[in-house]
Amino acid sequence: MNNKMYEVNEDMIMYAFRYALGRNTYAVSTVTDYLIQFWHRFEPHTREQIIKEIEEAIEKNQAGMKCDIVRWKSLLLLEEATKE
């Protein structure tokens, strides 16, 4: 993955996240890698919204395949670790 963070506003991040959530493509890996790498840079309200949408998608069984759910859950764990 390219480690360079481009100047992208958080709206664009949310668009990419919402596109990837529930997909069965490599987009899940690309988006979760980016989110994990730059999680600390996002505004708290953006992180909260992403977590909320991941939890809802998992609860509704709309978060993708098992391997995708593992990736999404890594963000839930990251958020928990960030709060501690």
Stockholm file with secondary structure:
# STOCKHOLM 1.0

chainA/1-84         MNNKMYEVNEDMIMYAFRYALGRNTYAVSTVTDYLIQFWHRFEPHTREQIIKEIEEAIEKNQAGMKCDIVRWKSLLLLEEATKE
#=GR chainA/1-84 SS CCCCCCCCCHHHHHHHHHHHTTCCSTHHHHHHHHHHHHGGGSCHHHHHHHHHHHHHHHHTTCSCSHHHHHHHHHHHHHHHHHHC
#=GC SS_cons        CCCCCCCCCHHHHHHHHHHHTTCCSTHHHHHHHHHHHHGGGSCHHHHHHHHHHHHHHHHTTCSCSHHHHHHHHHHHHHHHHHHC
//
